[in-house]
Amino acid sequence: MKIIVAIAFLLIIGSLASALLFMMRDKGKSNRTVYALTLRVGFSVLLFILLLLAYKFGLIQPTGIH
């Protein structure tokens, strides 16, 4: 489960970096920045749903503050 979450975070950060690159390169002349940011939001929502499902099926447990 940790590996899946780490991969999801890398995808989110990679999409955000590509949006920054497209924004700097295209100067607002294309929609590639919007698509990259939309992809980032999609990855974030997918990660959130994945964590909720993993908790529901017992793959992860809350540890609380010790």
N, C-alpha and C positions, 0 to 999 in steps of 0.2 A: 504494500500500500504506500509506503514511503517513496518508493521509486516512481510510482504513478503520479503522486502529488508533486514530486520534484520535476518530472517531465512536464507536467501541466504548468508549473511556474516558469520553466524555461520557455515554453511556448508563448506564455503571456508576455514575458519580458522581450522575447524575440519579435513578437508582433508589434509591441510598443516601439522597439528600436527601429523596425522597418518603417513604421509610420513616421518617425522622426526623420529618417533618411529620405523618404518620399517627400515630406514637407519641405525639407531643405533643398532638394534637387529640383522638384517640379515647380516650386514657387506658386502653388495654387492653381496650376493649369490642368491638373488631372484629378481623378477621383481615387487614386491609389491610396492616399492617406486615409480617406474615409473608409475604404474597404479594410485596410489594416487595423484601424481602430474598431471597426465593427467585428472583425475577427477576434480582437483582444477581448471585447466585451463577451462575445460568445464563449471563448475559452474560460473566462472568469465565471460565467453562469454555469457552464458545464462542470467546472471544478467544484463549485458550491453544491450542485445537485449530487455529484459523485460523493462528496463528503457526507451529505445527509443520508444517502443510501448506504454508505459504508457503516455509518453509525447505526442505522436501523437494522441492518443485517448482522451486526455484532463484529464487524471486521476491525473497528476501532472503538476504543472506550475513552471517555473523558478521564483525565487524571486529577484534575483540580489543582489547587495550590497547596503544597506541603510545607 
